[in-house]
Amino acid sequence: MTTDANLVDGNERVLGSTDVRVGAVSFGCWRFTGTDEAGDAALIEHALDLGMNLVDTADVYGLDWGGSGFGANETALGDVLRRHPSLRDRMVLATKVGIVPGVPYVSDPAYLVTATEASLRRLGTDYVDLLQIHRPDPFTHPATVAEALARLVERGLVRAVGVSNHSPSQVRALSTHLALHRMSLTTNQPELSALRLNALRDGTLDMCMELGITPLAWSPLSGGRLATGHNVPKALNATLRRLGAREGVSPAVIAVAFVLAHPARIVAVVGSQNPQRLTELAAATNVHLDRVDVYAIIQASDGTPLP
Ligand SMILES: NC(=O)c1ccc[n+]([C@@H]2O[C@H](COP(=O)([O-])OP(=O)(O)OC[C@H]3O[C@@H](n4cnc5c(N)ncnc54)[C@H](OP(=O)(O)O)[C@@H]3O)[C@@H](O)[C@H]2O)c1
């Protein structure tokens, strides 16, 4: 066995047990403010042209990053889709519900249905390809969450269902109840980057591989820190720089490639709103990282050698 085999899988991913294919790098809308009519459409089109066809938003996006409040991000994306309907057909549109400012988490079944209907109105679309429960609400029984999700799928408002920030046991509990409706979870969306390795170690990715769930990694650049190097351990910056120099790419591209190297066939949800940077990050699919490289990144991130 060789240790220099390339672990980075830049091929398209099939989402869960569906036949929906998405790029290994996808486009996150959290920082999409919708302030420039022509630029907004061009940005979305550029992401799609790069193969970033999974477009990830949430009803709560818009409370920060220049948005005007709850729902603003979906409205901005919906405005682009209303003006350029052909873009809708090219994207796998994913949104999230379940965060309610001031509560903060609600997965009550009636609320999930109302919130999804409101998201569809803002997005100006009849259905979303993927509806995700944004954060777990431990005060709702997973049987009733499954029931609400099944109702939304039956009504054709939602094609597939997923979760975000759910622990392995929360994923298992909801999966068990969804199975009673002949449904399965398609995705789980944890934070994962060279700086945030929890999902690699807490069973999140193992559970995805066990159940055939596609992981969507949020903030693969740790919100930009892995690109700028700010507040990143020196050893990690040095390792990303060294590998970047070897591969002829920036440290940010190495950070995205690191996420694509895991065998759970993760989709990296990048958040740049800059077309040139999106082009740069898309090149992560062509980077070569072997076992020695990924363990060098992990040990530099940990600041200690692995046992
Ligand atoms: N499920 C959840 O709870 C959750 C939480 C957070 C995020 N998300 C999802 O994950 C997506 C990505 O999150 P994220 O935006 O934090 O992702 P990220 O890709 O880790 O960070 C994006 C940030 O990095 C900056 N950046 C990228 N390349 C750079 C470079 N070379 N130099 C300087 N800055 C650079 C971007 O600025 P520019 O725009 O200027 O390039 C942007 O501000 C979100 O859009 C959302 O869909 C989900």
The ligand as an ORCA input file, in Angstrom:
! r2SCAN-3c Opt
* xyz 0 1
  N     -25.566     25.357      9.043
  C     -25.023     26.333      9.708
  O     -25.247     26.492     10.917
  C     -24.117     27.267      8.989
  C     -23.339     28.205      9.700
  C     -22.490     29.042      8.963
  C     -22.422     28.931      7.583
  N     -23.207     28.018      6.928
  C     -23.162     27.848      5.460
  O     -21.814     27.784      5.069
  C     -21.581     28.762      4.079
  C     -20.157     29.187      4.114
  O     -19.863     29.804      5.375
  P     -18.741     30.923      5.428
  O     -19.177     32.101      4.652
  O     -18.360     31.115      6.842
  O     -17.584     30.151      4.590
  P     -16.037     30.261      4.411
  O     -15.802     29.865      2.989
  O     -15.336     29.532      5.492
  O     -15.694     31.813      4.593
  C     -16.114     32.773      3.691
  C     -15.472     34.091      4.058
  O     -14.085     33.988      3.769
  C     -13.687     35.104      3.010
  N     -12.628     34.700      2.097
  C     -12.624     33.685      1.219
  N     -11.461     33.630      0.556
  C     -10.724     34.643      1.004
  C      -9.438     35.117      0.693
  N      -8.654     34.507     -0.214
  N      -8.971     36.172      1.369
  C      -9.746     36.787      2.279
  N     -10.995     36.394      2.629
  C     -11.467     35.321      1.984
  C     -14.915     35.513      2.228
  O     -14.823     36.865      1.854
  P     -15.188     37.321      0.346
  O     -16.651     37.183      0.181
  O     -14.746     38.749      0.306
  O     -14.389     36.466     -0.584
  C     -16.017     35.257      3.251
  O     -16.168     36.388      4.106
  C     -22.617     29.850      4.373
  O     -22.872     30.679      3.266
  C     -23.805     29.015      4.726
  O     -24.437     28.548      3.550
  C     -24.038     27.203      7.612
*
